[in-house]
Amino acid sequence: MSPLDAAPPSSAPRINPLQRIWLREIGMERLWLRPAPAAPRPAVAPPAEVSRQAAPVPPPAAMTEAPAPMPPAAPQAAAGPAAEPAPARPGVPASILNRSGPPPRPAPKAEAKAAEPPPIPVAEAVKNSNLEQLAEQVVACTACGLCQGRRHAVFGQGASPTRWLVVGEAPGEQEDRQGQPFVGRSGQLLDAMLSAVGMSRERDVFITNVIKCRPPGNRNPKPEEIAACSPYLMRQIALLKPERILVLGRFAAQTLLGTDATIGSLRGRIHQLKTDEGAEIPVVVSYHPAYLLRSPSEKARAWQDLKLASRTL
């Protein structure tokens, strides 16, 4: 036998562990890794002729052509034993070893969202605002949930500077539609009351509310809504510098004076509101015009409150 006949058969192609796993999953590991049959050797020739007639031997068919796909294996019966997980291999995750099909693509990394700066508290945002800037801040305010159901935020209307500051409770339906305080029948009655003591909305009085957005169903505002909105009213008082304040309605009186007393015990006398600058402004409490429309008999007491506010204090 010649040395060529004794040569070992061609070895299987070299693959990495991940390729071996993939071949095993599709059932072609044995076919792919089986050594190819040795090609027939030519007859022995003299050494001189071997060197002259030697030609490159083409690679085995298993190295050049892709193997034919194998039919999928029949599913295992339900009563049969569960498939054993593939043996662990160094450097290959177990999730890849035990899955059927190609390895999953890595999920794209989500871009980190820039952290939004915390909102500036209303009291801090308005402390240096003038009246025009304050009105813009009220219109754009989202400090409490009332902003979600409003049509218009109601900043206020009237003379600036002003002699009287009239403070109501909160905008109603018409105020929310028009963006102005005390409109409709309540507004007409208020204008008549002010005119009776020589006051005009355009010339002498600025009218506003404790809450700048309408609460749903005209309910009383919640404590957190009052806390969010009160800095706007206090800044209005600081900028307008009224000679006196006329408070209309129980809720407005209790909020501005910081008390839970009834309106019957608060009206008929003069209160003092101390500002941040240390000044004191006289405060007179009276009934809300909407209440007077429902209870006309109380108009006489409201007239007494107006005369008390118009006196020289």
Beta strands, then each sheet from edge to edge (+ up, - down):
strand 1: 157-158
strand 2: 164-168
strand 3: 205-209
strand 4: 244-248
strand 5: 270-274
strand 6: 280-286
sheet 1: 1+ 3- 2- 4- 6- 5+
end
